[in-house]
Amino acid sequence: MKESNRISNSELEIMKILWKEAPLNSTEIINRLKCQSDWSRKTIHTFISRLVKKNVLRVLNGYKQKEYYPTITKNEYKKSETELFVKKIYNGSFILLVSDFIKNESLTENEINELKKMLLNK
């Protein structure tokens, strides 16, 4: 994902909904956001429009309303954000990230064993 297409925290809330179930129309998105935000309909429509402009949402012409669906998967998004974070903070070095994490976090024996398993199975 290009830096210019990065998803804001607010836009991410819409993407999370659409990753769970898509396509949805704007009314359905608004109804799902009611319980977790106090955004107005207009604000949500603005976020949806931005996501379409960033090419991370596509529009389908539904029976009565336009329907929206993601063009990237949640895993693709996480991978892209992780790569940008590692590049920005650790000069692209995953080793530095892991090293810093291990030095600054108290890991349980179980977590250490899980990390070892992951590395051995890679």
Phi and psi restraints in degrees (range 20) as a CNS / XPLOR table:
assign (resid 1 and name C) (resid 2 and name N)
       (resid 2 and name CA) (resid 2 and name C) 1.0 -67.4 20.0 2
assign (resid 2 and name N) (resid 2 and name CA)
       (resid 2 and name C) (resid 3 and name N) 1.0 150.6 20.0 2
assign (resid 2 and name C) (resid 3 and name N)
       (resid 3 and name CA) (resid 3 and name C) 1.0 -56.0 20.0 2
assign (resid 3 and name N) (resid 3 and name CA)
       (resid 3 and name C) (resid 4 and name N) 1.0 -38.4 20.0 2
assign (resid 3 and name C) (resid 4 and name N)
       (resid 4 and name CA) (resid 4 and name C) 1.0 -69.4 20.0 2
assign (resid 4 and name N) (resid 4 and name CA)
       (resid 4 and name C) (resid 5 and name N) 1.0 -17.1 20.0 2
assign (resid 4 and name C) (resid 5 and name N)
       (resid 5 and name CA) (resid 5 and name C) 1.0 -100.0 20.0 2
assign (resid 5 and name N) (resid 5 and name CA)
       (resid 5 and name C) (resid 6 and name N) 1.0 11.3 20.0 2
assign (resid 5 and name C) (resid 6 and name N)
       (resid 6 and name CA) (resid 6 and name C) 1.0 -60.5 20.0 2
assign (resid 6 and name N) (resid 6 and name CA)
       (resid 6 and name C) (resid 7 and name N) 1.0 145.2 20.0 2
assign (resid 6 and name C) (resid 7 and name N)
       (resid 7 and name CA) (resid 7 and name C) 1.0 -92.5 20.0 2
assign (resid 7 and name N) (resid 7 and name CA)
       (resid 7 and name C) (resid 8 and name N) 1.0 128.5 20.0 2
assign (resid 7 and name C) (resid 8 and name N)
       (resid 8 and name CA) (resid 8 and name C) 1.0 -72.2 20.0 2
assign (resid 8 and name N) (resid 8 and name CA)
       (resid 8 and name C) (resid 9 and name N) 1.0 166.4 20.0 2
assign (resid 8 and name C) (resid 9 and name N)
       (resid 9 and name CA) (resid 9 and name C) 1.0 -60.3 20.0 2
assign (resid 9 and name N) (resid 9 and name CA)
       (resid 9 and name C) (resid 10 and name N) 1.0 -39.1 20.0 2
assign (resid 9 and name C) (resid 10 and name N)
       (resid 10 and name CA) (resid 10 and name C) 1.0 -66.5 20.0 2
assign (resid 10 and name N) (resid 10 and name CA)
       (resid 10 and name C) (resid 11 and name N) 1.0 -45.0 20.0 2
assign (resid 10 and name C) (resid 11 and name N)
       (resid 11 and name CA) (resid 11 and name C) 1.0 -62.9 20.0 2
assign (resid 11 and name N) (resid 11 and name CA)
       (resid 11 and name C) (resid 12 and name N) 1.0 -32.9 20.0 2
assign (resid 11 and name C) (resid 12 and name N)
       (resid 12 and name CA) (resid 12 and name C) 1.0 -60.9 20.0 2
assign (resid 12 and name N) (resid 12 and name CA)
       (resid 12 and name C) (resid 13 and name N) 1.0 -34.2 20.0 2
assign (resid 12 and name C) (resid 13 and name N)
       (resid 13 and name CA) (resid 13 and name C) 1.0 -61.2 20.0 2
assign (resid 13 and name N) (resid 13 and name CA)
       (resid 13 and name C) (resid 14 and name N) 1.0 -38.2 20.0 2
assign (resid 13 and name C) (resid 14 and name N)
       (resid 14 and name CA) (resid 14 and name C) 1.0 -68.4 20.0 2
assign (resid 14 and name N) (resid 14 and name CA)
       (resid 14 and name C) (resid 15 and name N) 1.0 -43.1 20.0 2
assign (resid 14 and name C) (resid 15 and name N)
       (resid 15 and name CA) (resid 15 and name C) 1.0 -61.4 20.0 2
assign (resid 15 and name N) (resid 15 and name CA)
       (resid 15 and name C) (resid 16 and name N) 1.0 -40.3 20.0 2
assign (resid 15 and name C) (resid 16 and name N)
       (resid 16 and name CA) (resid 16 and name C) 1.0 -59.0 20.0 2
assign (resid 16 and name N) (resid 16 and name CA)
       (resid 16 and name C) (resid 17 and name N) 1.0 -40.4 20.0 2
assign (resid 16 and name C) (resid 17 and name N)
       (resid 17 and name CA) (resid 17 and name C) 1.0 -64.4 20.0 2
assign (resid 17 and name N) (resid 17 and name CA)
       (resid 17 and name C) (resid 18 and name N) 1.0 -45.8 20.0 2
assign (resid 17 and name C) (resid 18 and name N)
       (resid 18 and name CA) (resid 18 and name C) 1.0 -72.8 20.0 2
assign (resid 18 and name N) (resid 18 and name CA)
       (resid 18 and name C) (resid 19 and name N) 1.0 -26.5 20.0 2
assign (resid 18 and name C) (resid 19 and name N)
       (resid 19 and name CA) (resid 19 and name C) 1.0 -67.9 20.0 2
assign (resid 19 and name N) (resid 19 and name CA)
       (resid 19 and name C) (resid 20 and name N) 1.0 -29.9 20.0 2
assign (resid 19 and name C) (resid 20 and name N)
       (resid 20 and name CA) (resid 20 and name C) 1.0 -76.4 20.0 2
assign (resid 20 and name N) (resid 20 and name CA)
       (resid 20 and name C) (resid 21 and name N) 1.0 -42.0 20.0 2
assign (resid 20 and name C) (resid 21 and name N)
       (resid 21 and name CA) (resid 21 and name C) 1.0 -152.6 20.0 2
assign (resid 21 and name N) (resid 21 and name CA)
       (resid 21 and name C) (resid 22 and name N) 1.0 122.6 20.0 2
assign (resid 21 and name C) (resid 22 and name N)
       (resid 22 and name CA) (resid 22 and name C) 1.0 -149.5 20.0 2
assign (resid 22 and name N) (resid 22 and name CA)
       (resid 22 and name C) (resid 23 and name N) 1.0 153.6 20.0 2
assign (resid 22 and name C) (resid 23 and name N)
       (resid 23 and name CA) (resid 23 and name C) 1.0 -80.1 20.0 2
assign (resid 23 and name N) (resid 23 and name CA)
       (resid 23 and name C) (resid 24 and name N) 1.0 155.9 20.0 2
assign (resid 23 and name C) (resid 24 and name N)
       (resid 24 and name CA) (resid 24 and name C) 1.0 -132.9 20.0 2
assign (resid 24 and name N) (resid 24 and name CA)
       (resid 24 and name C) (resid 25 and name N) 1.0 150.7 20.0 2
assign (resid 24 and name C) (resid 25 and name N)
       (resid 25 and name CA) (resid 25 and name C) 1.0 -89.3 20.0 2
assign (resid 25 and name N) (resid 25 and name CA)
       (resid 25 and name C) (resid 26 and name N) 1.0 171.8 20.0 2
assign (resid 25 and name C) (resid 26 and name N)
       (resid 26 and name CA) (resid 26 and name C) 1.0 -63.0 20.0 2
assign (resid 26 and name N) (resid 26 and name CA)
       (resid 26 and name C) (resid 27 and name N) 1.0 -34.8 20.0 2
assign (resid 26 and name C) (resid 27 and name N)
       (resid 27 and name CA) (resid 27 and name C) 1.0 -63.1 20.0 2
assign (resid 27 and name N) (resid 27 and name CA)
       (resid 27 and name C) (resid 28 and name N) 1.0 -42.3 20.0 2
assign (resid 27 and name C) (resid 28 and name N)
       (resid 28 and name CA) (resid 28 and name C) 1.0 -65.6 20.0 2
assign (resid 28 and name N) (resid 28 and name CA)
       (resid 28 and name C) (resid 29 and name N) 1.0 -39.4 20.0 2
assign (resid 28 and name C) (resid 29 and name N)
       (resid 29 and name CA) (resid 29 and name C) 1.0 -63.9 20.0 2
assign (resid 29 and name N) (resid 29 and name CA)
       (resid 29 and name C) (resid 30 and name N) 1.0 -46.2 20.0 2
assign (resid 29 and name C) (resid 30 and name N)
       (resid 30 and name CA) (resid 30 and name C) 1.0 -59.2 20.0 2
assign (resid 30 and name N) (resid 30 and name CA)
       (resid 30 and name C) (resid 31 and name N) 1.0 -45.5 20.0 2
assign (resid 30 and name C) (resid 31 and name N)
       (resid 31 and name CA) (resid 31 and name C) 1.0 -61.9 20.0 2
assign (resid 31 and name N) (resid 31 and name CA)
       (resid 31 and name C) (resid 32 and name N) 1.0 -36.7 20.0 2
assign (resid 31 and name C) (resid 32 and name N)
       (resid 32 and name CA) (resid 32 and name C) 1.0 -73.0 20.0 2
assign (resid 32 and name N) (resid 32 and name CA)
       (resid 32 and name C) (resid 33 and name N) 1.0 -27.6 20.0 2
assign (resid 32 and name C) (resid 33 and name N)
       (resid 33 and name CA) (resid 33 and name C) 1.0 -84.0 20.0 2
assign (resid 33 and name N) (resid 33 and name CA)
       (resid 33 and name C) (resid 34 and name N) 1.0 -15.6 20.0 2
assign (resid 33 and name C) (resid 34 and name N)
       (resid 34 and name CA) (resid 34 and name C) 1.0 -52.6 20.0 2
assign (resid 34 and name N) (resid 34 and name CA)
       (resid 34 and name C) (resid 35 and name N) 1.0 -43.9 20.0 2
assign (resid 34 and name C) (resid 35 and name N)
       (resid 35 and name CA) (resid 35 and name C) 1.0 -77.0 20.0 2
assign (resid 35 and name N) (resid 35 and name CA)
       (resid 35 and name C) (resid 36 and name N) 1.0 -14.2 20.0 2
assign (resid 35 and name C) (resid 36 and name N)
       (resid 36 and name CA) (resid 36 and name C) 1.0 -118.3 20.0 2
assign (resid 36 and name N) (resid 36 and name CA)
       (resid 36 and name C) (resid 37 and name N) 1.0 -2.4 20.0 2
assign (resid 36 and name C) (resid 37 and name N)
       (resid 37 and name CA) (resid 37 and name C) 1.0 -150.5 20.0 2
assign (resid 37 and name N) (resid 37 and name CA)
       (resid 37 and name C) (resid 38 and name N) 1.0 164.8 20.0 2
assign (resid 37 and name C) (resid 38 and name N)
       (resid 38 and name CA) (resid 38 and name C) 1.0 -112.2 20.0 2
assign (resid 38 and name N) (resid 38 and name CA)
       (resid 38 and name C) (resid 39 and name N) 1.0 25.1 20.0 2
assign (resid 38 and name C) (resid 39 and name N)
       (resid 39 and name CA) (resid 39 and name C) 1.0 -68.4 20.0 2
assign (resid 39 and name N) (resid 39 and name CA)
       (resid 39 and name C) (resid 40 and name N) 1.0 145.3 20.0 2
assign (resid 39 and name C) (resid 40 and name N)
       (resid 40 and name CA) (resid 40 and name C) 1.0 -78.1 20.0 2
assign (resid 40 and name N) (resid 40 and name CA)
       (resid 40 and name C) (resid 41 and name N) 1.0 166.2 20.0 2
assign (resid 40 and name C) (resid 41 and name N)
       (resid 41 and name CA) (resid 41 and name C) 1.0 -58.1 20.0 2
assign (resid 41 and name N) (resid 41 and name CA)
       (resid 41 and name C) (resid 42 and name N) 1.0 -42.1 20.0 2
assign (resid 41 and name C) (resid 42 and name N)
       (resid 42 and name CA) (resid 42 and name C) 1.0 -62.3 20.0 2
assign (resid 42 and name N) (resid 42 and name CA)
       (resid 42 and name C) (resid 43 and name N) 1.0 -42.2 20.0 2
assign (resid 42 and name C) (resid 43 and name N)
       (resid 43 and name CA) (resid 43 and name C) 1.0 -62.0 20.0 2
assign (resid 43 and name N) (resid 43 and name CA)
       (resid 43 and name C) (resid 44 and name N) 1.0 -44.5 20.0 2
assign (resid 43 and name C) (resid 44 and name N)
       (resid 44 and name CA) (resid 44 and name C) 1.0 -64.5 20.0 2
assign (resid 44 and name N) (resid 44 and name CA)
       (resid 44 and name C) (resid 45 and name N) 1.0 -41.5 20.0 2
assign (resid 44 and name C) (resid 45 and name N)
       (resid 45 and name CA) (resid 45 and name C) 1.0 -61.5 20.0 2
assign (resid 45 and name N) (resid 45 and name CA)
       (resid 45 and name C) (resid 46 and name N) 1.0 -37.3 20.0 2
assign (resid 45 and name C) (resid 46 and name N)
       (resid 46 and name CA) (resid 46 and name C) 1.0 -63.2 20.0 2
assign (resid 46 and name N) (resid 46 and name CA)
       (resid 46 and name C) (resid 47 and name N) 1.0 -45.2 20.0 2
assign (resid 46 and name C) (resid 47 and name N)
       (resid 47 and name CA) (resid 47 and name C) 1.0 -61.4 20.0 2
assign (resid 47 and name N) (resid 47 and name CA)
       (resid 47 and name C) (resid 48 and name N) 1.0 -42.8 20.0 2
assign (resid 47 and name C) (resid 48 and name N)
       (resid 48 and name CA) (resid 48 and name C) 1.0 -62.0 20.0 2
assign (resid 48 and name N) (resid 48 and name CA)
       (resid 48 and name C) (resid 49 and name N) 1.0 -44.7 20.0 2
assign (resid 48 and name C) (resid 49 and name N)
       (resid 49 and name CA) (resid 49 and name C) 1.0 -60.3 20.0 2
assign (resid 49 and name N) (resid 49 and name CA)
       (resid 49 and name C) (resid 50 and name N) 1.0 -41.6 20.0 2
assign (resid 49 and name C) (resid 50 and name N)
       (resid 50 and name CA) (resid 50 and name C) 1.0 -62.4 20.0 2
assign (resid 50 and name N) (resid 50 and name CA)
       (resid 50 and name C) (resid 51 and name N) 1.0 -42.0 20.0 2
assign (resid 50 and name C) (resid 51 and name N)
       (resid 51 and name CA) (resid 51 and name C) 1.0 -65.0 20.0 2
assign (resid 51 and name N) (resid 51 and name CA)
       (resid 51 and name C) (resid 52 and name N) 1.0 -35.8 20.0 2
assign (resid 51 and name C) (resid 52 and name N)
       (resid 52 and name CA) (resid 52 and name C) 1.0 -66.8 20.0 2
assign (resid 52 and name N) (resid 52 and name CA)
       (resid 52 and name C) (resid 53 and name N) 1.0 -44.2 20.0 2
assign (resid 52 and name C) (resid 53 and name N)
       (resid 53 and name CA) (resid 53 and name C) 1.0 -61.9 20.0 2
assign (resid 53 and name N) (resid 53 and name CA)
       (resid 53 and name C) (resid 54 and name N) 1.0 -32.9 20.0 2
assign (resid 53 and name C) (resid 54 and name N)
       (resid 54 and name CA) (resid 54 and name C) 1.0 -80.7 20.0 2
assign (resid 54 and name N) (resid 54 and name CA)
       (resid 54 and name C) (resid 55 and name N) 1.0 -1.1 20.0 2
assign (resid 54 and name C) (resid 55 and name N)
       (resid 55 and name CA) (resid 55 and name C) 1.0 63.4 20.0 2
assign (resid 55 and name N) (resid 55 and name CA)
       (resid 55 and name C) (resid 56 and name N) 1.0 27.5 20.0 2
assign (resid 55 and name C) (resid 56 and name N)
       (resid 56 and name CA) (resid 56 and name C) 1.0 -102.5 20.0 2
assign (resid 56 and name N) (resid 56 and name CA)
       (resid 56 and name C) (resid 57 and name N) 1.0 -10.0 20.0 2
assign (resid 56 and name C) (resid 57 and name N)
       (resid 57 and name CA) (resid 57 and name C) 1.0 -125.4 20.0 2
assign (resid 57 and name N) (resid 57 and name CA)
       (resid 57 and name C) (resid 58 and name N) 1.0 144.8 20.0 2
assign (resid 57 and name C) (resid 58 and name N)
       (resid 58 and name CA) (resid 58 and name C) 1.0 -115.5 20.0 2
assign (resid 58 and name N) (resid 58 and name CA)
       (resid 58 and name C) (resid 59 and name N) 1.0 157.0 20.0 2
assign (resid 58 and name C) (resid 59 and name N)
       (resid 59 and name CA) (resid 59 and name C) 1.0 -111.8 20.0 2
assign (resid 59 and name N) (resid 59 and name CA)
       (resid 59 and name C) (resid 60 and name N) 1.0 130.9 20.0 2
assign (resid 59 and name C) (resid 60 and name N)
       (resid 60 and name CA) (resid 60 and name C) 1.0 -112.4 20.0 2
assign (resid 60 and name N) (resid 60 and name CA)
       (resid 60 and name C) (resid 61 and name N) 1.0 137.8 20.0 2
assign (resid 60 and name C) (resid 61 and name N)
       (resid 61 and name CA) (resid 61 and name C) 1.0 -82.5 20.0 2
assign (resid 61 and name N) (resid 61 and name CA)
       (resid 61 and name C) (resid 62 and name N) 1.0 102.6 20.0 2
assign (resid 61 and name C) (resid 62 and name N)
       (resid 62 and name CA) (resid 62 and name C) 1.0 -80.2 20.0 2
assign (resid 62 and name N) (resid 62 and name CA)
       (resid 62 and name C) (resid 63 and name N) 1.0 -174.9 20.0 2
assign (resid 62 and name C) (resid 63 and name N)
       (resid 63 and name CA) (resid 63 and name C) 1.0 -59.8 20.0 2
assign (resid 63 and name N) (resid 63 and name CA)
       (resid 63 and name C) (resid 64 and name N) 1.0 -51.0 20.0 2
assign (resid 63 and name C) (resid 64 and name N)
       (resid 64 and name CA) (resid 64 and name C) 1.0 -114.0 20.0 2
assign (resid 64 and name N) (resid 64 and name CA)
       (resid 64 and name C) (resid 65 and name N) 1.0 -33.3 20.0 2
assign (resid 64 and name C) (resid 65 and name N)
       (resid 65 and name CA) (resid 65 and name C) 1.0 -132.2 20.0 2
assign (resid 65 and name N) (resid 65 and name CA)
       (resid 65 and name C) (resid 66 and name N) 1.0 161.9 20.0 2
assign (resid 65 and name C) (resid 66 and name N)
       (resid 66 and name CA) (resid 66 and name C) 1.0 -69.0 20.0 2
assign (resid 66 and name N) (resid 66 and name CA)
       (resid 66 and name C) (resid 67 and name N) 1.0 143.7 20.0 2
assign (resid 66 and name C) (resid 67 and name N)
       (resid 67 and name CA) (resid 67 and name C) 1.0 -117.6 20.0 2
assign (resid 67 and name N) (resid 67 and name CA)
       (resid 67 and name C) (resid 68 and name N) 1.0 147.5 20.0 2
assign (resid 67 and name C) (resid 68 and name N)
       (resid 68 and name CA) (resid 68 and name C) 1.0 -118.9 20.0 2
assign (resid 68 and name N) (resid 68 and name CA)
       (resid 68 and name C) (resid 69 and name N) 1.0 142.6 20.0 2
assign (resid 68 and name C) (resid 69 and name N)
       (resid 69 and name CA) (resid 69 and name C) 1.0 -145.0 20.0 2
assign (resid 69 and name N) (resid 69 and name CA)
       (resid 69 and name C) (resid 70 and name N) 1.0 149.7 20.0 2
assign (resid 69 and name C) (resid 70 and name N)
       (resid 70 and name CA) (resid 70 and name C) 1.0 -72.1 20.0 2
assign (resid 70 and name N) (resid 70 and name CA)
       (resid 70 and name C) (resid 71 and name N) 1.0 145.8 20.0 2
assign (resid 70 and name C) (resid 71 and name N)
       (resid 71 and name CA) (resid 71 and name C) 1.0 -99.0 20.0 2
assign (resid 71 and name N) (resid 71 and name CA)
       (resid 71 and name C) (resid 72 and name N) 1.0 -8.4 20.0 2
assign (resid 71 and name C) (resid 72 and name N)
       (resid 72 and name CA) (resid 72 and name C) 1.0 -124.2 20.0 2
assign (resid 72 and name N) (resid 72 and name CA)
       (resid 72 and name C) (resid 73 and name N) 1.0 149.3 20.0 2
assign (resid 72 and name C) (resid 73 and name N)
       (resid 73 and name CA) (resid 73 and name C) 1.0 -84.2 20.0 2
assign (resid 73 and name N) (resid 73 and name CA)
       (resid 73 and name C) (resid 74 and name N) 1.0 164.5 20.0 2
assign (resid 73 and name C) (resid 74 and name N)
       (resid 74 and name CA) (resid 74 and name C) 1.0 -60.3 20.0 2
assign (resid 74 and name N) (resid 74 and name CA)
       (resid 74 and name C) (resid 75 and name N) 1.0 -40.3 20.0 2
assign (resid 74 and name C) (resid 75 and name N)
       (resid 75 and name CA) (resid 75 and name C) 1.0 -65.7 20.0 2
assign (resid 75 and name N) (resid 75 and name CA)
       (resid 75 and name C) (resid 76 and name N) 1.0 -39.1 20.0 2
assign (resid 75 and name C) (resid 76 and name N)
       (resid 76 and name CA) (resid 76 and name C) 1.0 -63.0 20.0 2
assign (resid 76 and name N) (resid 76 and name CA)
       (resid 76 and name C) (resid 77 and name N) 1.0 -41.3 20.0 2
assign (resid 76 and name C) (resid 77 and name N)
       (resid 77 and name CA) (resid 77 and name C) 1.0 -63.1 20.0 2
assign (resid 77 and name N) (resid 77 and name CA)
       (resid 77 and name C) (resid 78 and name N) 1.0 -48.3 20.0 2
assign (resid 77 and name C) (resid 78 and name N)
       (resid 78 and name CA) (resid 78 and name C) 1.0 -60.6 20.0 2
assign (resid 78 and name N) (resid 78 and name CA)
       (resid 78 and name C) (resid 79 and name N) 1.0 -42.2 20.0 2
assign (resid 78 and name C) (resid 79 and name N)
       (resid 79 and name CA) (resid 79 and name C) 1.0 -61.6 20.0 2
assign (resid 79 and name N) (resid 79 and name CA)
       (resid 79 and name C) (resid 80 and name N) 1.0 -46.0 20.0 2
assign (resid 79 and name C) (resid 80 and name N)
       (resid 80 and name CA) (resid 80 and name C) 1.0 -62.8 20.0 2
assign (resid 80 and name N) (resid 80 and name CA)
       (resid 80 and name C) (resid 81 and name N) 1.0 -45.9 20.0 2
assign (resid 80 and name C) (resid 81 and name N)
       (resid 81 and name CA) (resid 81 and name C) 1.0 -65.1 20.0 2
assign (resid 81 and name N) (resid 81 and name CA)
       (resid 81 and name C) (resid 82 and name N) 1.0 -39.2 20.0 2
assign (resid 81 and name C) (resid 82 and name N)
       (resid 82 and name CA) (resid 82 and name C) 1.0 -63.8 20.0 2
assign (resid 82 and name N) (resid 82 and name CA)
       (resid 82 and name C) (resid 83 and name N) 1.0 -45.0 20.0 2
assign (resid 82 and name C) (resid 83 and name N)
       (resid 83 and name CA) (resid 83 and name C) 1.0 -61.6 20.0 2
assign (resid 83 and name N) (resid 83 and name CA)
       (resid 83 and name C) (resid 84 and name N) 1.0 -42.6 20.0 2
assign (resid 83 and name C) (resid 84 and name N)
       (resid 84 and name CA) (resid 84 and name C) 1.0 -63.9 20.0 2
assign (resid 84 and name N) (resid 84 and name CA)
       (resid 84 and name C) (resid 85 and name N) 1.0 -41.3 20.0 2
assign (resid 84 and name C) (resid 85 and name N)
       (resid 85 and name CA) (resid 85 and name C) 1.0 -63.5 20.0 2
assign (resid 85 and name N) (resid 85 and name CA)
       (resid 85 and name C) (resid 86 and name N) 1.0 -48.3 20.0 2
assign (resid 85 and name C) (resid 86 and name N)
       (resid 86 and name CA) (resid 86 and name C) 1.0 -63.1 20.0 2
assign (resid 86 and name N) (resid 86 and name CA)
       (resid 86 and name C) (resid 87 and name N) 1.0 -40.5 20.0 2
assign (resid 86 and name C) (resid 87 and name N)
       (resid 87 and name CA) (resid 87 and name C) 1.0 -64.3 20.0 2
assign (resid 87 and name N) (resid 87 and name CA)
       (resid 87 and name C) (resid 88 and name N) 1.0 -44.4 20.0 2
assign (resid 87 and name C) (resid 88 and name N)
       (resid 88 and name CA) (resid 88 and name C) 1.0 -71.8 20.0 2
assign (resid 88 and name N) (resid 88 and name CA)
       (resid 88 and name C) (resid 89 and name N) 1.0 -46.6 20.0 2
assign (resid 88 and name C) (resid 89 and name N)
       (resid 89 and name CA) (resid 89 and name C) 1.0 -91.0 20.0 2
assign (resid 89 and name N) (resid 89 and name CA)
       (resid 89 and name C) (resid 90 and name N) 1.0 -35.4 20.0 2
assign (resid 89 and name C) (resid 90 and name N)
       (resid 90 and name CA) (resid 90 and name C) 1.0 -117.9 20.0 2
assign (resid 90 and name N) (resid 90 and name CA)
       (resid 90 and name C) (resid 91 and name N) 1.0 22.8 20.0 2
assign (resid 90 and name C) (resid 91 and name N)
       (resid 91 and name CA) (resid 91 and name C) 1.0 51.5 20.0 2
assign (resid 91 and name N) (resid 91 and name CA)
       (resid 91 and name C) (resid 92 and name N) 1.0 33.9 20.0 2
assign (resid 91 and name C) (resid 92 and name N)
       (resid 92 and name CA) (resid 92 and name C) 1.0 82.3 20.0 2
assign (resid 92 and name N) (resid 92 and name CA)
       (resid 92 and name C) (resid 93 and name N) 1.0 4.0 20.0 2
assign (resid 92 and name C) (resid 93 and name N)
       (resid 93 and name CA) (resid 93 and name C) 1.0 -97.2 20.0 2
assign (resid 93 and name N) (resid 93 and name CA)
       (resid 93 and name C) (resid 94 and name N) 1.0 109.1 20.0 2
assign (resid 93 and name C) (resid 94 and name N)
       (resid 94 and name CA) (resid 94 and name C) 1.0 -66.8 20.0 2
assign (resid 94 and name N) (resid 94 and name CA)
       (resid 94 and name C) (resid 95 and name N) 1.0 -32.5 20.0 2
assign (resid 94 and name C) (resid 95 and name N)
       (resid 95 and name CA) (resid 95 and name C) 1.0 -59.8 20.0 2
assign (resid 95 and name N) (resid 95 and name CA)
       (resid 95 and name C) (resid 96 and name N) 1.0 -44.3 20.0 2
assign (resid 95 and name C) (resid 96 and name N)
       (resid 96 and name CA) (resid 96 and name C) 1.0 -62.6 20.0 2
assign (resid 96 and name N) (resid 96 and name CA)
       (resid 96 and name C) (resid 97 and name N) 1.0 -39.1 20.0 2
assign (resid 96 and name C) (resid 97 and name N)
       (resid 97 and name CA) (resid 97 and name C) 1.0 -60.6 20.0 2
assign (resid 97 and name N) (resid 97 and name CA)
       (resid 97 and name C) (resid 98 and name N) 1.0 -51.4 20.0 2
assign (resid 97 and name C) (resid 98 and name N)
       (resid 98 and name CA) (resid 98 and name C) 1.0 -63.6 20.0 2
assign (resid 98 and name N) (resid 98 and name CA)
       (resid 98 and name C) (resid 99 and name N) 1.0 -43.4 20.0 2
assign (resid 98 and name C) (resid 99 and name N)
       (resid 99 and name CA) (resid 99 and name C) 1.0 -59.4 20.0 2
assign (resid 99 and name N) (resid 99 and name CA)
       (resid 99 and name C) (resid 100 and name N) 1.0 -46.6 20.0 2
assign (resid 99 and name C) (resid 100 and name N)
       (resid 100 and name CA) (resid 100 and name C) 1.0 -62.9 20.0 2
assign (resid 100 and name N) (resid 100 and name CA)
       (resid 100 and name C) (resid 101 and name N) 1.0 -41.7 20.0 2
assign (resid 100 and name C) (resid 101 and name N)
       (resid 101 and name CA) (resid 101 and name C) 1.0 -62.4 20.0 2
assign (resid 101 and name N) (resid 101 and name CA)
       (resid 101 and name C) (resid 102 and name N) 1.0 -46.6 20.0 2
assign (resid 101 and name C) (resid 102 and name N)
       (resid 102 and name CA) (resid 102 and name C) 1.0 -64.3 20.0 2
assign (resid 102 and name N) (resid 102 and name CA)
       (resid 102 and name C) (resid 103 and name N) 1.0 -40.4 20.0 2
assign (resid 102 and name C) (resid 103 and name N)
       (resid 103 and name CA) (resid 103 and name C) 1.0 -67.6 20.0 2
assign (resid 103 and name N) (resid 103 and name CA)
       (resid 103 and name C) (resid 104 and name N) 1.0 -35.8 20.0 2
assign (resid 103 and name C) (resid 104 and name N)
       (resid 104 and name CA) (resid 104 and name C) 1.0 -101.7 20.0 2
assign (resid 104 and name N) (resid 104 and name CA)
       (resid 104 and name C) (resid 105 and name N) 1.0 -4.5 20.0 2
assign (resid 104 and name C) (resid 105 and name N)
       (resid 105 and name CA) (resid 105 and name C) 1.0 -118.8 20.0 2
assign (resid 105 and name N) (resid 105 and name CA)
       (resid 105 and name C) (resid 106 and name N) 1.0 145.1 20.0 2
assign (resid 105 and name C) (resid 106 and name N)
       (resid 106 and name CA) (resid 106 and name C) 1.0 -93.4 20.0 2
assign (resid 106 and name N) (resid 106 and name CA)
       (resid 106 and name C) (resid 107 and name N) 1.0 110.9 20.0 2
assign (resid 106 and name C) (resid 107 and name N)
       (resid 107 and name CA) (resid 107 and name C) 1.0 -94.4 20.0 2
assign (resid 107 and name N) (resid 107 and name CA)
       (resid 107 and name C) (resid 108 and name N) 1.0 141.2 20.0 2
assign (resid 107 and name C) (resid 108 and name N)
       (resid 108 and name CA) (resid 108 and name C) 1.0 -77.5 20.0 2
assign (resid 108 and name N) (resid 108 and name CA)
       (resid 108 and name C) (resid 109 and name N) 1.0 163.8 20.0 2
assign (resid 108 and name C) (resid 109 and name N)
       (resid 109 and name CA) (resid 109 and name C) 1.0 -58.6 20.0 2
assign (resid 109 and name N) (resid 109 and name CA)
       (resid 109 and name C) (resid 110 and name N) 1.0 -40.4 20.0 2
assign (resid 109 and name C) (resid 110 and name N)
       (resid 110 and name CA) (resid 110 and name C) 1.0 -62.9 20.0 2
assign (resid 110 and name N) (resid 110 and name CA)
       (resid 110 and name C) (resid 111 and name N) 1.0 -43.4 20.0 2
assign (resid 110 and name C) (resid 111 and name N)
       (resid 111 and name CA) (resid 111 and name C) 1.0 -63.8 20.0 2
assign (resid 111 and name N) (resid 111 and name CA)
       (resid 111 and name C) (resid 112 and name N) 1.0 -40.2 20.0 2
assign (resid 111 and name C) (resid 112 and name N)
       (resid 112 and name CA) (resid 112 and name C) 1.0 -62.5 20.0 2
assign (resid 112 and name N) (resid 112 and name CA)
       (resid 112 and name C) (resid 113 and name N) 1.0 -44.8 20.0 2
assign (resid 112 and name C) (resid 113 and name N)
       (resid 113 and name CA) (resid 113 and name C) 1.0 -62.7 20.0 2
assign (resid 113 and name N) (resid 113 and name CA)
       (resid 113 and name C) (resid 114 and name N) 1.0 -40.2 20.0 2
assign (resid 113 and name C) (resid 114 and name N)
       (resid 114 and name CA) (resid 114 and name C) 1.0 -62.9 20.0 2
assign (resid 114 and name N) (resid 114 and name CA)
       (resid 114 and name C) (resid 115 and name N) 1.0 -42.7 20.0 2
assign (resid 114 and name C) (resid 115 and name N)
       (resid 115 and name CA) (resid 115 and name C) 1.0 -62.2 20.0 2
assign (resid 115 and name N) (resid 115 and name CA)
       (resid 115 and name C) (resid 116 and name N) 1.0 -42.2 20.0 2
assign (resid 115 and name C) (resid 116 and name N)
       (resid 116 and name CA) (resid 116 and name C) 1.0 -60.8 20.0 2
assign (resid 116 and name N) (resid 116 and name CA)
       (resid 116 and name C) (resid 117 and name N) 1.0 -45.0 20.0 2
assign (resid 116 and name C) (resid 117 and name N)
       (resid 117 and name CA) (resid 117 and name C) 1.0 -59.8 20.0 2
assign (resid 117 and name N) (resid 117 and name CA)
       (resid 117 and name C) (resid 118 and name N) 1.0 -44.4 20.0 2
assign (resid 117 and name C) (resid 118 and name N)
       (resid 118 and name CA) (resid 118 and name C) 1.0 -60.9 20.0 2
assign (resid 118 and name N) (resid 118 and name CA)
       (resid 118 and name C) (resid 119 and name N) 1.0 -42.1 20.0 2
assign (resid 118 and name C) (resid 119 and name N)
       (resid 119 and name CA) (resid 119 and name C) 1.0 -68.4 20.0 2
assign (resid 119 and name N) (resid 119 and name CA)
       (resid 119 and name C) (resid 120 and name N) 1.0 -39.6 20.0 2
assign (resid 119 and name C) (resid 120 and name N)
       (resid 120 and name CA) (resid 120 and name C) 1.0 -68.5 20.0 2
assign (resid 120 and name N) (resid 120 and name CA)
       (resid 120 and name C) (resid 121 and name N) 1.0 -30.3 20.0 2
assign (resid 120 and name C) (resid 121 and name N)
       (resid 121 and name CA) (resid 121 and name C) 1.0 -88.7 20.0 2
assign (resid 121 and name N) (resid 121 and name CA)
       (resid 121 and name C) (resid 122 and name N) 1.0 -3.7 20.0 2
